[in-house]
Amino acid sequence: MESSRREKGNRTFYIVVGIIILVLLSLYTLFMMWVGGGYLEEGIAGYITHIVKRVILIIVAGGLLVYSYRRIESRKGALLWLLFLCISLFFCFIFLRNIILDIPYISKPECTRLRVISWDVDTEMDYYIPYKIEGLDEDGKKRRFTVNKSTYKRYSREDSINIADVMYLPRTRVVMKLDMGDAETEE
């Protein structure tokens, strides 16, 4: 009688955890489709988008860990679960590290001036279409940043613009502000 109740409780728990994971994956997919419009890539909204993407992945991994914890039946299984827990914590640290290290730069982002500007759209993906600006910085190194769809539409067709001042977060490379100009007004 006791084991029958426990089995029924375990099945209910697995069903609830499975439903929660499916709901989170569905929300993540809808969120990615929404972001796929390309409107949440710059500024504080872009930074928050990066946070949300990573936190959703961490929640899904945590849900899988909770689910697998309930299925441990042996010492070998427990050791394997501990190994996965350590690996998951390591990846959580890696996922959140750049976001945390960018916090001091939110009020004063790094700035670089790009010359020889070009625009790019990566149409290889189905739900997420990143719009990019790229150019050469002061050291002649090629830099590439993701921008909003509206920024791309506004500036990509203008041939007179050949300089861009990009203020960005150094770790996540989220563009906080983009000032476009032409060489004649620069000097």
Rosetta blueprint (number, residue, H / E / L):
1 M L
2 E H
3 S H
4 S H
5 R H
6 R H
7 E H
8 K H
9 G H
10 N H
11 R H
12 T H
13 F H
14 Y H
15 I H
16 V H
17 V H
18 G H
19 I H
20 I H
21 I H
22 L H
23 V H
24 L H
25 L H
26 S H
27 L H
28 Y H
29 T H
30 L H
31 F H
32 M H
33 M H
34 W H
35 V H
36 G L
37 G L
38 G L
39 Y L
40 L L
41 E L
42 E E
43 G H
44 I H
45 A H
46 G H
47 Y H
48 I H
49 T H
50 H H
51 I H
52 V H
53 K H
54 R H
55 V H
56 I H
57 L H
58 I H
59 I H
60 V H
61 A H
62 G H
63 G H
64 L H
65 L H
66 V H
67 Y H
68 S H
69 Y H
70 R L
71 R L
72 I L
73 E L
74 S L
75 R H
76 K H
77 G H
78 A H
79 L H
80 L H
81 W H
82 L H
83 L H
84 F H
85 L H
86 C H
87 I H
88 S H
89 L H
90 F H
91 F H
92 C H
93 F H
94 I H
95 F H
96 L H
97 R H
98 N H
99 I H
100 I H
101 L H
102 D L
103 I H
104 P H
105 Y H
106 I L
107 S L
108 K L
109 P L
110 E E
111 C E
112 T E
113 R E
114 L E
115 R E
116 V E
117 I E
118 S E
119 W E
120 D E
121 V E
122 D L
123 T L
124 E L
125 M L
126 D L
127 Y L
128 Y L
129 I L
130 P L
131 Y E
132 K E
133 I E
134 E E
135 G E
136 L E
137 D L
138 E L
139 D L
140 G L
141 K L
142 K E
143 R E
144 R E
145 F E
146 T E
147 V E
148 N L
149 K H
150 S H
151 T H
152 Y H
153 K H
154 R H
155 Y H
156 S L
157 R L
158 E L
159 D L
160 S L
161 I L
162 N L
163 I E
164 A E
165 D E
166 V E
167 M E
168 Y E
169 L L
170 P L
171 R L
172 T L
173 R L
174 V L
175 V E
176 M E
177 K E
178 L E
179 D E
180 M E
181 G E
182 D L
183 A H
184 E H
185 T H
186 E H
187 E L
